Amino acid sequence: MTDHTIRFFDSSTAVRHLGERLIASCLPREEWTHEAHVAACYWLTAERPDIDLTRDLPGIICRHNASVGTPNTDSSGFHATITHCYAVGVTAYHRRCDPDLPLAQRVNALLTEPEGARNWPLRFFSRDRLFSVEARRAVILPDVAPLPE
């Protein structure tokens, strides 16, 4: 895996603004980075109990992709299994996180944890299985190790 420099968030306001723009489908495509995916997922978990990640996140991401011209196909756009994997990981991280820390501090710490890493899903899925059309279309079971509960 290629090493990437983590792009941390300067403030809790920046994290919230990112999440709000994602929900409103007005987040610029170039801002929809790996870190933005993880931060938005954490913000939704921590501050939007009205949004159920399992039920609502796929639609939020698909609408966002459509709004910026990213087609949701068998080879691009929304990926059901990766989305589910990060939702599980971010939720697990949130349960052990100190809720009194500022949001940006929690998100930035998550980005340095295994659950925030770009290759985290590959702890549970073989590359071929994770990047299959089947895994992109629907949540599939891991073939390397079970996801955390």
Phi and psi in radians as a Rosetta constraint file:
Dihedral C 1 N 2 CA 2 C 2 CIRCULARHARMONIC -1.243 0.35
Dihedral N 2 CA 2 C 2 N 3 CIRCULARHARMONIC 2.412 0.35
Dihedral C 2 N 3 CA 3 C 3 CIRCULARHARMONIC -1.312 0.35
Dihedral N 3 CA 3 C 3 N 4 CIRCULARHARMONIC 2.423 0.35
Dihedral C 3 N 4 CA 4 C 4 CIRCULARHARMONIC -2.209 0.35
Dihedral N 4 CA 4 C 4 N 5 CIRCULARHARMONIC 2.478 0.35
Dihedral C 4 N 5 CA 5 C 5 CIRCULARHARMONIC -1.325 0.35
Dihedral N 5 CA 5 C 5 N 6 CIRCULARHARMONIC 2.242 0.35
Dihedral C 5 N 6 CA 6 C 6 CIRCULARHARMONIC -1.278 0.35
Dihedral N 6 CA 6 C 6 N 7 CIRCULARHARMONIC 2.309 0.35
Dihedral C 6 N 7 CA 7 C 7 CIRCULARHARMONIC -1.671 0.35
Dihedral N 7 CA 7 C 7 N 8 CIRCULARHARMONIC 1.795 0.35
Dihedral C 7 N 8 CA 8 C 8 CIRCULARHARMONIC -1.437 0.35
Dihedral N 8 CA 8 C 8 N 9 CIRCULARHARMONIC 2.851 0.35
Dihedral C 8 N 9 CA 9 C 9 CIRCULARHARMONIC -1.684 0.35
Dihedral N 9 CA 9 C 9 N 10 CIRCULARHARMONIC 2.390 0.35
Dihedral C 9 N 10 CA 10 C 10 CIRCULARHARMONIC -1.322 0.35
Dihedral N 10 CA 10 C 10 N 11 CIRCULARHARMONIC -0.467 0.35
Dihedral C 10 N 11 CA 11 C 11 CIRCULARHARMONIC -2.746 0.35
Dihedral N 11 CA 11 C 11 N 12 CIRCULARHARMONIC 2.817 0.35
Dihedral C 11 N 12 CA 12 C 12 CIRCULARHARMONIC -1.145 0.35
Dihedral N 12 CA 12 C 12 N 13 CIRCULARHARMONIC -0.593 0.35
Dihedral C 12 N 13 CA 13 C 13 CIRCULARHARMONIC -1.047 0.35
Dihedral N 13 CA 13 C 13 N 14 CIRCULARHARMONIC -0.699 0.35
Dihedral C 13 N 14 CA 14 C 14 CIRCULARHARMONIC -1.115 0.35
Dihedral N 14 CA 14 C 14 N 15 CIRCULARHARMONIC -0.692 0.35
Dihedral C 14 N 15 CA 15 C 15 CIRCULARHARMONIC -1.136 0.35
Dihedral N 15 CA 15 C 15 N 16 CIRCULARHARMONIC -0.826 0.35
Dihedral C 15 N 16 CA 16 C 16 CIRCULARHARMONIC -1.090 0.35
Dihedral N 16 CA 16 C 16 N 17 CIRCULARHARMONIC -0.749 0.35
Dihedral C 16 N 17 CA 17 C 17 CIRCULARHARMONIC -1.080 0.35
Dihedral N 17 CA 17 C 17 N 18 CIRCULARHARMONIC -0.728 0.35
Dihedral C 17 N 18 CA 18 C 18 CIRCULARHARMONIC -1.033 0.35
Dihedral N 18 CA 18 C 18 N 19 CIRCULARHARMONIC -0.877 0.35
Dihedral C 18 N 19 CA 19 C 19 CIRCULARHARMONIC -1.077 0.35
Dihedral N 19 CA 19 C 19 N 20 CIRCULARHARMONIC -0.724 0.35
Dihedral C 19 N 20 CA 20 C 20 CIRCULARHARMONIC -1.134 0.35
Dihedral N 20 CA 20 C 20 N 21 CIRCULARHARMONIC -0.688 0.35
Dihedral C 20 N 21 CA 21 C 21 CIRCULARHARMONIC -1.207 0.35
Dihedral N 21 CA 21 C 21 N 22 CIRCULARHARMONIC -0.586 0.35
Dihedral C 21 N 22 CA 22 C 22 CIRCULARHARMONIC -1.094 0.35
Dihedral N 22 CA 22 C 22 N 23 CIRCULARHARMONIC -0.864 0.35
Dihedral C 22 N 23 CA 23 C 23 CIRCULARHARMONIC -1.058 0.35
Dihedral N 23 CA 23 C 23 N 24 CIRCULARHARMONIC -0.658 0.35
Dihedral C 23 N 24 CA 24 C 24 CIRCULARHARMONIC -1.416 0.35
Dihedral N 24 CA 24 C 24 N 25 CIRCULARHARMONIC 0.014 0.35
Dihedral C 24 N 25 CA 25 C 25 CIRCULARHARMONIC 0.976 0.35
Dihedral N 25 CA 25 C 25 N 26 CIRCULARHARMONIC 0.717 0.35
Dihedral C 25 N 26 CA 26 C 26 CIRCULARHARMONIC -2.297 0.35
Dihedral N 26 CA 26 C 26 N 27 CIRCULARHARMONIC 0.451 0.35
Dihedral C 26 N 27 CA 27 C 27 CIRCULARHARMONIC -1.522 0.35
Dihedral N 27 CA 27 C 27 N 28 CIRCULARHARMONIC 2.142 0.35
Dihedral C 27 N 28 CA 28 C 28 CIRCULARHARMONIC -1.007 0.35
Dihedral N 28 CA 28 C 28 N 29 CIRCULARHARMONIC 2.473 0.35
Dihedral C 28 N 29 CA 29 C 29 CIRCULARHARMONIC -0.908 0.35
Dihedral N 29 CA 29 C 29 N 30 CIRCULARHARMONIC -0.748 0.35
Dihedral C 29 N 30 CA 30 C 30 CIRCULARHARMONIC -1.187 0.35
Dihedral N 30 CA 30 C 30 N 31 CIRCULARHARMONIC -0.279 0.35
Dihedral C 30 N 31 CA 31 C 31 CIRCULARHARMONIC -1.574 0.35
Dihedral N 31 CA 31 C 31 N 32 CIRCULARHARMONIC -0.109 0.35
Dihedral C 31 N 32 CA 32 C 32 CIRCULARHARMONIC -1.541 0.35
Dihedral N 32 CA 32 C 32 N 33 CIRCULARHARMONIC 1.166 0.35
Dihedral C 32 N 33 CA 33 C 33 CIRCULARHARMONIC -1.532 0.35
Dihedral N 33 CA 33 C 33 N 34 CIRCULARHARMONIC 3.062 0.35
Dihedral C 33 N 34 CA 34 C 34 CIRCULARHARMONIC -0.995 0.35
Dihedral N 34 CA 34 C 34 N 35 CIRCULARHARMONIC -0.825 0.35
Dihedral C 34 N 35 CA 35 C 35 CIRCULARHARMONIC -1.067 0.35
Dihedral N 35 CA 35 C 35 N 36 CIRCULARHARMONIC -0.651 0.35
Dihedral C 35 N 36 CA 36 C 36 CIRCULARHARMONIC -1.140 0.35
Dihedral N 36 CA 36 C 36 N 37 CIRCULARHARMONIC -0.710 0.35
Dihedral C 36 N 37 CA 37 C 37 CIRCULARHARMONIC -1.009 0.35
Dihedral N 37 CA 37 C 37 N 38 CIRCULARHARMONIC -0.863 0.35
Dihedral C 37 N 38 CA 38 C 38 CIRCULARHARMONIC -1.153 0.35
Dihedral N 38 CA 38 C 38 N 39 CIRCULARHARMONIC -0.780 0.35
Dihedral C 38 N 39 CA 39 C 39 CIRCULARHARMONIC -1.096 0.35
Dihedral N 39 CA 39 C 39 N 40 CIRCULARHARMONIC -0.771 0.35
Dihedral C 39 N 40 CA 40 C 40 CIRCULARHARMONIC -1.107 0.35
Dihedral N 40 CA 40 C 40 N 41 CIRCULARHARMONIC -0.721 0.35
Dihedral C 40 N 41 CA 41 C 41 CIRCULARHARMONIC -1.087 0.35
Dihedral N 41 CA 41 C 41 N 42 CIRCULARHARMONIC -0.748 0.35
Dihedral C 41 N 42 CA 42 C 42 CIRCULARHARMONIC -1.157 0.35
Dihedral N 42 CA 42 C 42 N 43 CIRCULARHARMONIC -0.795 0.35
Dihedral C 42 N 43 CA 43 C 43 CIRCULARHARMONIC -1.013 0.35
Dihedral N 43 CA 43 C 43 N 44 CIRCULARHARMONIC -0.767 0.35
Dihedral C 43 N 44 CA 44 C 44 CIRCULARHARMONIC -1.060 0.35
Dihedral N 44 CA 44 C 44 N 45 CIRCULARHARMONIC -0.743 0.35
Dihedral C 44 N 45 CA 45 C 45 CIRCULARHARMONIC -1.149 0.35
Dihedral N 45 CA 45 C 45 N 46 CIRCULARHARMONIC -0.779 0.35
Dihedral C 45 N 46 CA 46 C 46 CIRCULARHARMONIC -1.409 0.35
Dihedral N 46 CA 46 C 46 N 47 CIRCULARHARMONIC -0.593 0.35
Dihedral C 46 N 47 CA 47 C 47 CIRCULARHARMONIC -2.199 0.35
Dihedral N 47 CA 47 C 47 N 48 CIRCULARHARMONIC -0.032 0.35
Dihedral C 47 N 48 CA 48 C 48 CIRCULARHARMONIC -2.223 0.35
Dihedral N 48 CA 48 C 48 N 49 CIRCULARHARMONIC 1.205 0.35
Dihedral C 48 N 49 CA 49 C 49 CIRCULARHARMONIC -1.107 0.35
Dihedral N 49 CA 49 C 49 N 50 CIRCULARHARMONIC -0.262 0.35
Dihedral C 49 N 50 CA 50 C 50 CIRCULARHARMONIC -1.293 0.35
Dihedral N 50 CA 50 C 50 N 51 CIRCULARHARMONIC -0.212 0.35
Dihedral C 50 N 51 CA 51 C 51 CIRCULARHARMONIC -1.899 0.35
Dihedral N 51 CA 51 C 51 N 52 CIRCULARHARMONIC 2.128 0.35
Dihedral C 51 N 52 CA 52 C 52 CIRCULARHARMONIC -1.595 0.35
Dihedral N 52 CA 52 C 52 N 53 CIRCULARHARMONIC 2.013 0.35
Dihedral C 52 N 53 CA 53 C 53 CIRCULARHARMONIC -0.976 0.35
Dihedral N 53 CA 53 C 53 N 54 CIRCULARHARMONIC -0.824 0.35
Dihedral C 53 N 54 CA 54 C 54 CIRCULARHARMONIC -1.074 0.35
Dihedral N 54 CA 54 C 54 N 55 CIRCULARHARMONIC -0.738 0.35
Dihedral C 54 N 55 CA 55 C 55 CIRCULARHARMONIC -1.423 0.35
Dihedral N 55 CA 55 C 55 N 56 CIRCULARHARMONIC -0.752 0.35
Dihedral C 55 N 56 CA 56 C 56 CIRCULARHARMONIC -1.741 0.35
Dihedral N 56 CA 56 C 56 N 57 CIRCULARHARMONIC -0.504 0.35
Dihedral C 56 N 57 CA 57 C 57 CIRCULARHARMONIC -1.070 0.35
Dihedral N 57 CA 57 C 57 N 58 CIRCULARHARMONIC -0.707 0.35
Dihedral C 57 N 58 CA 58 C 58 CIRCULARHARMONIC -0.981 0.35
Dihedral N 58 CA 58 C 58 N 59 CIRCULARHARMONIC -0.780 0.35
Dihedral C 58 N 59 CA 59 C 59 CIRCULARHARMONIC -1.154 0.35
Dihedral N 59 CA 59 C 59 N 60 CIRCULARHARMONIC -0.682 0.35
Dihedral C 59 N 60 CA 60 C 60 CIRCULARHARMONIC -1.065 0.35
Dihedral N 60 CA 60 C 60 N 61 CIRCULARHARMONIC -0.821 0.35
Dihedral C 60 N 61 CA 61 C 61 CIRCULARHARMONIC -1.191 0.35
Dihedral N 61 CA 61 C 61 N 62 CIRCULARHARMONIC -0.749 0.35
Dihedral C 61 N 62 CA 62 C 62 CIRCULARHARMONIC -1.076 0.35
Dihedral N 62 CA 62 C 62 N 63 CIRCULARHARMONIC -0.743 0.35
Dihedral C 62 N 63 CA 63 C 63 CIRCULARHARMONIC -1.107 0.35
Dihedral N 63 CA 63 C 63 N 64 CIRCULARHARMONIC -0.747 0.35
Dihedral C 63 N 64 CA 64 C 64 CIRCULARHARMONIC -1.053 0.35
Dihedral N 64 CA 64 C 64 N 65 CIRCULARHARMONIC -0.855 0.35
Dihedral C 64 N 65 CA 65 C 65 CIRCULARHARMONIC -0.982 0.35
Dihedral N 65 CA 65 C 65 N 66 CIRCULARHARMONIC -0.795 0.35
Dihedral C 65 N 66 CA 66 C 66 CIRCULARHARMONIC -1.076 0.35
Dihedral N 66 CA 66 C 66 N 67 CIRCULARHARMONIC -0.635 0.35
Dihedral C 66 N 67 CA 67 C 67 CIRCULARHARMONIC -1.212 0.35
Dihedral N 67 CA 67 C 67 N 68 CIRCULARHARMONIC -0.402 0.35
Dihedral C 67 N 68 CA 68 C 68 CIRCULARHARMONIC -1.906 0.35
Dihedral N 68 CA 68 C 68 N 69 CIRCULARHARMONIC 0.168 0.35
Dihedral C 68 N 69 CA 69 C 69 CIRCULARHARMONIC 1.430 0.35
Dihedral N 69 CA 69 C 69 N 70 CIRCULARHARMONIC 0.321 0.35
Dihedral C 69 N 70 CA 70 C 70 CIRCULARHARMONIC -1.646 0.35
Dihedral N 70 CA 70 C 70 N 71 CIRCULARHARMONIC 1.977 0.35
Dihedral C 70 N 71 CA 71 C 71 CIRCULARHARMONIC -1.233 0.35
Dihedral N 71 CA 71 C 71 N 72 CIRCULARHARMONIC 2.482 0.35
Dihedral C 71 N 72 CA 72 C 72 CIRCULARHARMONIC -1.680 0.35
Dihedral N 72 CA 72 C 72 N 73 CIRCULARHARMONIC 1.663 0.35
Dihedral C 72 N 73 CA 73 C 73 CIRCULARHARMONIC -2.211 0.35
Dihedral N 73 CA 73 C 73 N 74 CIRCULARHARMONIC -3.016 0.35
Dihedral C 73 N 74 CA 74 C 74 CIRCULARHARMONIC -1.230 0.35
Dihedral N 74 CA 74 C 74 N 75 CIRCULARHARMONIC -0.151 0.35
Dihedral C 74 N 75 CA 75 C 75 CIRCULARHARMONIC -2.295 0.35
Dihedral N 75 CA 75 C 75 N 76 CIRCULARHARMONIC 0.015 0.35
Dihedral C 75 N 76 CA 76 C 76 CIRCULARHARMONIC -2.685 0.35
Dihedral N 76 CA 76 C 76 N 77 CIRCULARHARMONIC 2.910 0.35
Dihedral C 76 N 77 CA 77 C 77 CIRCULARHARMONIC 1.376 0.35
Dihedral N 77 CA 77 C 77 N 78 CIRCULARHARMONIC -2.493 0.35
Dihedral C 77 N 78 CA 78 C 78 CIRCULARHARMONIC -1.005 0.35
Dihedral N 78 CA 78 C 78 N 79 CIRCULARHARMONIC 2.396 0.35
Dihedral C 78 N 79 CA 79 C 79 CIRCULARHARMONIC -2.236 0.35
Dihedral N 79 CA 79 C 79 N 80 CIRCULARHARMONIC 1.868 0.35
Dihedral C 79 N 80 CA 80 C 80 CIRCULARHARMONIC -1.051 0.35
Dihedral N 80 CA 80 C 80 N 81 CIRCULARHARMONIC -0.785 0.35
Dihedral C 80 N 81 CA 81 C 81 CIRCULARHARMONIC -1.243 0.35
Dihedral N 81 CA 81 C 81 N 82 CIRCULARHARMONIC -0.736 0.35
Dihedral C 81 N 82 CA 82 C 82 CIRCULARHARMONIC -1.116 0.35
Dihedral N 82 CA 82 C 82 N 83 CIRCULARHARMONIC -0.745 0.35
Dihedral C 82 N 83 CA 83 C 83 CIRCULARHARMONIC -1.033 0.35
Dihedral N 83 CA 83 C 83 N 84 CIRCULARHARMONIC -0.810 0.35
Dihedral C 83 N 84 CA 84 C 84 CIRCULARHARMONIC -1.105 0.35
Dihedral N 84 CA 84 C 84 N 85 CIRCULARHARMONIC -0.750 0.35
Dihedral C 84 N 85 CA 85 C 85 CIRCULARHARMONIC -1.035 0.35
Dihedral N 85 CA 85 C 85 N 86 CIRCULARHARMONIC -0.820 0.35
Dihedral C 85 N 86 CA 86 C 86 CIRCULARHARMONIC -1.198 0.35
Dihedral N 86 CA 86 C 86 N 87 CIRCULARHARMONIC -0.631 0.35
Dihedral C 86 N 87 CA 87 C 87 CIRCULARHARMONIC -1.055 0.35
Dihedral N 87 CA 87 C 87 N 88 CIRCULARHARMONIC -0.734 0.35
Dihedral C 87 N 88 CA 88 C 88 CIRCULARHARMONIC -1.128 0.35
Dihedral N 88 CA 88 C 88 N 89 CIRCULARHARMONIC -0.816 0.35
Dihedral C 88 N 89 CA 89 C 89 CIRCULARHARMONIC -1.141 0.35
Dihedral N 89 CA 89 C 89 N 90 CIRCULARHARMONIC -0.767 0.35
Dihedral C 89 N 90 CA 90 C 90 CIRCULARHARMONIC -1.142 0.35
Dihedral N 90 CA 90 C 90 N 91 CIRCULARHARMONIC -0.688 0.35
Dihedral C 90 N 91 CA 91 C 91 CIRCULARHARMONIC -1.101 0.35
Dihedral N 91 CA 91 C 91 N 92 CIRCULARHARMONIC -0.746 0.35
Dihedral C 91 N 92 CA 92 C 92 CIRCULARHARMONIC -1.090 0.35
Dihedral N 92 CA 92 C 92 N 93 CIRCULARHARMONIC -0.752 0.35
Dihedral C 92 N 93 CA 93 C 93 CIRCULARHARMONIC -1.074 0.35
Dihedral N 93 CA 93 C 93 N 94 CIRCULARHARMONIC -0.787 0.35
Dihedral C 93 N 94 CA 94 C 94 CIRCULARHARMONIC -1.031 0.35
Dihedral N 94 CA 94 C 94 N 95 CIRCULARHARMONIC -0.670 0.35
Dihedral C 94 N 95 CA 95 C 95 CIRCULARHARMONIC -1.098 0.35
Dihedral N 95 CA 95 C 95 N 96 CIRCULARHARMONIC -0.503 0.35
Dihedral C 95 N 96 CA 96 C 96 CIRCULARHARMONIC -1.771 0.35
Dihedral N 96 CA 96 C 96 N 97 CIRCULARHARMONIC 0.046 0.35
Dihedral C 96 N 97 CA 97 C 97 CIRCULARHARMONIC -1.547 0.35
Dihedral N 97 CA 97 C 97 N 98 CIRCULARHARMONIC 2.588 0.35
Dihedral C 97 N 98 CA 98 C 98 CIRCULARHARMONIC -1.306 0.35
Dihedral N 98 CA 98 C 98 N 99 CIRCULARHARMONIC 1.962 0.35
Dihedral C 98 N 99 CA 99 C 99 CIRCULARHARMONIC -1.190 0.35
Dihedral N 99 CA 99 C 99 N 100 CIRCULARHARMONIC -0.228 0.35
Dihedral C 99 N 100 CA 100 C 100 CIRCULARHARMONIC -1.452 0.35
Dihedral N 100 CA 100 C 100 N 101 CIRCULARHARMONIC -0.214 0.35
Dihedral C 100 N 101 CA 101 C 101 CIRCULARHARMONIC -1.263 0.35
Dihedral N 101 CA 101 C 101 N 102 CIRCULARHARMONIC 2.592 0.35
Dihedral C 101 N 102 CA 102 C 102 CIRCULARHARMONIC -1.028 0.35
Dihedral N 102 CA 102 C 102 N 103 CIRCULARHARMONIC 2.576 0.35
Dihedral C 102 N 103 CA 103 C 103 CIRCULARHARMONIC -0.911 0.35
Dihedral N 103 CA 103 C 103 N 104 CIRCULARHARMONIC -0.844 0.35
Dihedral C 103 N 104 CA 104 C 104 CIRCULARHARMONIC -1.073 0.35
Dihedral N 104 CA 104 C 104 N 105 CIRCULARHARMONIC -0.648 0.35
Dihedral C 104 N 105 CA 105 C 105 CIRCULARHARMONIC -1.137 0.35
Dihedral N 105 CA 105 C 105 N 106 CIRCULARHARMONIC -0.713 0.35
Dihedral C 105 N 106 CA 106 C 106 CIRCULARHARMONIC -1.147 0.35
Dihedral N 106 CA 106 C 106 N 107 CIRCULARHARMONIC -0.770 0.35
Dihedral C 106 N 107 CA 107 C 107 CIRCULARHARMONIC -1.119 0.35
Dihedral N 107 CA 107 C 107 N 108 CIRCULARHARMONIC -0.809 0.35
Dihedral C 107 N 108 CA 108 C 108 CIRCULARHARMONIC -1.085 0.35
Dihedral N 108 CA 108 C 108 N 109 CIRCULARHARMONIC -0.668 0.35
Dihedral C 108 N 109 CA 109 C 109 CIRCULARHARMONIC -1.142 0.35
Dihedral N 109 CA 109 C 109 N 110 CIRCULARHARMONIC -0.721 0.35
Dihedral C 109 N 110 CA 110 C 110 CIRCULARHARMONIC -1.002 0.35
Dihedral N 110 CA 110 C 110 N 111 CIRCULARHARMONIC -0.692 0.35
Dihedral C 110 N 111 CA 111 C 111 CIRCULARHARMONIC -1.134 0.35
Dihedral N 111 CA 111 C 111 N 112 CIRCULARHARMONIC -0.291 0.35
Dihedral C 111 N 112 CA 112 C 112 CIRCULARHARMONIC -1.737 0.35
Dihedral N 112 CA 112 C 112 N 113 CIRCULARHARMONIC -0.104 0.35
Dihedral C 112 N 113 CA 113 C 113 CIRCULARHARMONIC -1.561 0.35
Dihedral N 113 CA 113 C 113 N 114 CIRCULARHARMONIC 2.835 0.35
Dihedral C 113 N 114 CA 114 C 114 CIRCULARHARMONIC -0.949 0.35
Dihedral N 114 CA 114 C 114 N 115 CIRCULARHARMONIC -0.701 0.35
Dihedral C 114 N 115 CA 115 C 115 CIRCULARHARMONIC -1.148 0.35
Dihedral N 115 CA 115 C 115 N 116 CIRCULARHARMONIC -0.326 0.35
Dihedral C 115 N 116 CA 116 C 116 CIRCULARHARMONIC -1.730 0.35
Dihedral N 116 CA 116 C 116 N 117 CIRCULARHARMONIC -0.067 0.35
Dihedral C 116 N 117 CA 117 C 117 CIRCULARHARMONIC -1.294 0.35
Dihedral N 117 CA 117 C 117 N 118 CIRCULARHARMONIC 2.608 0.35
Dihedral C 117 N 118 CA 118 C 118 CIRCULARHARMONIC -1.044 0.35
Dihedral N 118 CA 118 C 118 N 119 CIRCULARHARMONIC -0.565 0.35
Dihedral C 118 N 119 CA 119 C 119 CIRCULARHARMONIC -1.763 0.35
Dihedral N 119 CA 119 C 119 N 120 CIRCULARHARMONIC 0.214 0.35
Dihedral C 119 N 120 CA 120 C 120 CIRCULARHARMONIC -0.962 0.35
Dihedral N 120 CA 120 C 120 N 121 CIRCULARHARMONIC -0.757 0.35
Dihedral C 120 N 121 CA 121 C 121 CIRCULARHARMONIC -1.039 0.35
Dihedral N 121 CA 121 C 121 N 122 CIRCULARHARMONIC -0.428 0.35
Dihedral C 121 N 122 CA 122 C 122 CIRCULARHARMONIC -1.293 0.35
Dihedral N 122 CA 122 C 122 N 123 CIRCULARHARMONIC -0.069 0.35
Dihedral C 122 N 123 CA 123 C 123 CIRCULARHARMONIC -1.288 0.35
Dihedral N 123 CA 123 C 123 N 124 CIRCULARHARMONIC -0.333 0.35
Dihedral C 123 N 124 CA 124 C 124 CIRCULARHARMONIC -2.062 0.35
Dihedral N 124 CA 124 C 124 N 125 CIRCULARHARMONIC -0.428 0.35
Dihedral C 124 N 125 CA 125 C 125 CIRCULARHARMONIC -2.180 0.35
Dihedral N 125 CA 125 C 125 N 126 CIRCULARHARMONIC 2.481 0.35
Dihedral C 125 N 126 CA 126 C 126 CIRCULARHARMONIC -1.203 0.35
Dihedral N 126 CA 126 C 126 N 127 CIRCULARHARMONIC 2.683 0.35
Dihedral C 126 N 127 CA 127 C 127 CIRCULARHARMONIC -0.974 0.35
Dihedral N 127 CA 127 C 127 N 128 CIRCULARHARMONIC -0.814 0.35
Dihedral C 127 N 128 CA 128 C 128 CIRCULARHARMONIC -1.064 0.35
Dihedral N 128 CA 128 C 128 N 129 CIRCULARHARMONIC -0.746 0.35
Dihedral C 128 N 129 CA 129 C 129 CIRCULARHARMONIC -1.201 0.35
Dihedral N 129 CA 129 C 129 N 130 CIRCULARHARMONIC -0.783 0.35
Dihedral C 129 N 130 CA 130 C 130 CIRCULARHARMONIC -1.106 0.35
Dihedral N 130 CA 130 C 130 N 131 CIRCULARHARMONIC -0.674 0.35
Dihedral C 130 N 131 CA 131 C 131 CIRCULARHARMONIC -1.695 0.35
Dihedral N 131 CA 131 C 131 N 132 CIRCULARHARMONIC 0.366 0.35
Dihedral C 131 N 132 CA 132 C 132 CIRCULARHARMONIC -1.392 0.35
Dihedral N 132 CA 132 C 132 N 133 CIRCULARHARMONIC 2.779 0.35
Dihedral C 132 N 133 CA 133 C 133 CIRCULARHARMONIC -1.059 0.35
Dihedral N 133 CA 133 C 133 N 134 CIRCULARHARMONIC -0.703 0.35
Dihedral C 133 N 134 CA 134 C 134 CIRCULARHARMONIC -0.990 0.35
Dihedral N 134 CA 134 C 134 N 135 CIRCULARHARMONIC -0.764 0.35
Dihedral C 134 N 135 CA 135 C 135 CIRCULARHARMONIC -1.241 0.35
Dihedral N 135 CA 135 C 135 N 136 CIRCULARHARMONIC -0.531 0.35
Dihedral C 135 N 136 CA 136 C 136 CIRCULARHARMONIC -1.225 0.35
Dihedral N 136 CA 136 C 136 N 137 CIRCULARHARMONIC -0.697 0.35
Dihedral C 136 N 137 CA 137 C 137 CIRCULARHARMONIC -1.327 0.35
Dihedral N 137 CA 137 C 137 N 138 CIRCULARHARMONIC -0.625 0.35
Dihedral C 137 N 138 CA 138 C 138 CIRCULARHARMONIC -2.591 0.35
Dihedral N 138 CA 138 C 138 N 139 CIRCULARHARMONIC 2.761 0.35
Dihedral C 138 N 139 CA 139 C 139 CIRCULARHARMONIC -1.223 0.35
Dihedral N 139 CA 139 C 139 N 140 CIRCULARHARMONIC 2.213 0.35
Dihedral C 139 N 140 CA 140 C 140 CIRCULARHARMONIC -2.061 0.35
Dihedral N 140 CA 140 C 140 N 141 CIRCULARHARMONIC 2.859 0.35
Dihedral C 140 N 141 CA 141 C 141 CIRCULARHARMONIC -1.353 0.35
Dihedral N 141 CA 141 C 141 N 142 CIRCULARHARMONIC 2.538 0.35
Dihedral C 141 N 142 CA 142 C 142 CIRCULARHARMONIC -1.207 0.35
Dihedral N 142 CA 142 C 142 N 143 CIRCULARHARMONIC 2.710 0.35
Dihedral C 142 N 143 CA 143 C 143 CIRCULARHARMONIC -2.055 0.35
Dihedral N 143 CA 143 C 143 N 144 CIRCULARHARMONIC 0.018 0.35
Dihedral C 143 N 144 CA 144 C 144 CIRCULARHARMONIC -1.907 0.35
Dihedral N 144 CA 144 C 144 N 145 CIRCULARHARMONIC -0.853 0.35
Dihedral C 144 N 145 CA 145 C 145 CIRCULARHARMONIC -2.701 0.35
Dihedral N 145 CA 145 C 145 N 146 CIRCULARHARMONIC 2.675 0.35
Dihedral C 145 N 146 CA 146 C 146 CIRCULARHARMONIC -1.228 0.35
Dihedral N 146 CA 146 C 146 N 147 CIRCULARHARMONIC 2.599 0.35
Dihedral C 146 N 147 CA 147 C 147 CIRCULARHARMONIC -1.184 0.35
Dihedral N 147 CA 147 C 147 N 148 CIRCULARHARMONIC 2.626 0.35
Dihedral C 147 N 148 CA 148 C 148 CIRCULARHARMONIC -1.150 0.35
Dihedral N 148 CA 148 C 148 N 149 CIRCULARHARMONIC 2.754 0.35
